[in-house]
Amino acid sequence: METINDIRVRFAPSPTGLLHLGGVRTALFNYLFAKKYNGTFILRIEDTDRTRFDENSVENLISSLCRLGLDYDEGPYKEGDSKPYFQSERLDMYHKHAKQLIDNGQAYYCFCTKDELDDMRKKQEIAKETTKYDGRCKNLSDTEIQAKLEAKIPFVVRMKIPSDTVFDFEDLVRGNVQIASDLVEDQVILKADGFPTYHLAAVIDDHYMRISHVLRGEEWLYSTPKHLFLYQAFGWSPPIWVHLPLLLNTDRSKLSKRHGDFSVSTYLDAGYPKEAVINFVALLGWHSADDRELFSLGELIQEFSLERITKSAAIFDITKLEWMSGWYIRSLPLQEVAHKCRVYFEKEGIDIHDEVKYLKVISRARDQINKLPDITLHAKMFYTETPLNQECSEIVQQDISQKVLTWFVKALQEGEEPMDKEAIQILVSKCSAELGIKGKALYFPLRIALFGDCHGPDIPLLIDLYGKQESLSRLHKHIL
Ligand code: GLU
């Protein structure tokens, strides 16, 4: 295996809502890359936007990662030499660095009011110019600045982007990227509330947390020049950038909350196995060497490679998750699926204490579902006695039916245990031969008595599933 040393990557969500599948994709790719090379996967909470901060979000982010089995090595509530992992607890560091940039002439105070900024934007829009801060505070004199600071006029700090230069950087997915500095705004780095913006905080943290590779969504590609500017201003070497392709809906529109609730906890709560969610998300912008589709987490770690992250947007087709989910339900160890399903039976008050029968029921019913809670729909008929409809009750009362039932009860009682499906099939054939009855006349009464309907599962399957005692009791009830 190819080795890369000292991999340190981070998933750095802003706690503004529930963790959605797009966020899981970023977390997963970072996780896979770290695990593949024995690196470190860090969770950092970027909580510097106090207006959008959502208290429940942090808990949801951490519990969702945990439910998916994407355990982080360093992060909130864990030890690690880069703590704290909440940006709101690192403010001193950001202030110190912002001050350093101001002192070096690479950042400046801006005292513009919201009205001034709105007005500036409107004029630029009318003049069909790029809307960006026009730098009017860039050249304030020291005395002017001092006077405004003393007068306690609210301010922000902006980076001083040089004009007439080109930001030139490599991205592992996009290749060489060049962006003219004229297109890059003098971005705010410290806000009026004393909190840094994402740009300043992320760069400082990535540096001090010794992040080797930054894997994040493509929407951040155009922020990268600002980050490069900061790295250069501080005299630090930047990490390797890896921008993950955009996620689009099947109609190629941009994936957004408006298209539905894509929070991962919603999917897990709805009964999609975590294995299916991980597998589905792994293929959003990455493919294996042989285009195989189904992978466990362990296999993904083996197979993952940054070189196979795609440039083109990934299509978010939720029907594929349905399909994968069904596949996992059928492929996971039976005991595990049975265990996961227990809760749904309990919810419906279905008595599943007979473990042998329960496993057989699950083994059959799991073939018919794509998500776990649907299991009871395909299983509860094996735990109830369905009242017969008119047609069935007439059939079962016929003499010929009674003959079949009587013969079968006797044979079953005398039959040796354990009786597998094959042995039961032999019994069915023997019944047919001895009584000279076949086809519907043979199967219908047995199925009606055992299952409550003419149509349904095969007789051997039913008897095997109920076991001898329950089968006898069901058959007995219909003997007149
Ligand atoms: N806090 C940013 C986000 O929520 C992180 C971007 C990055 O990874 O640099 O997407």
Residues whose N, C-alpha, C, O or C-beta is under 5 A from the ligand:
A	BS01	LIG	A12 P13 S14 E46 A202 L215 R216
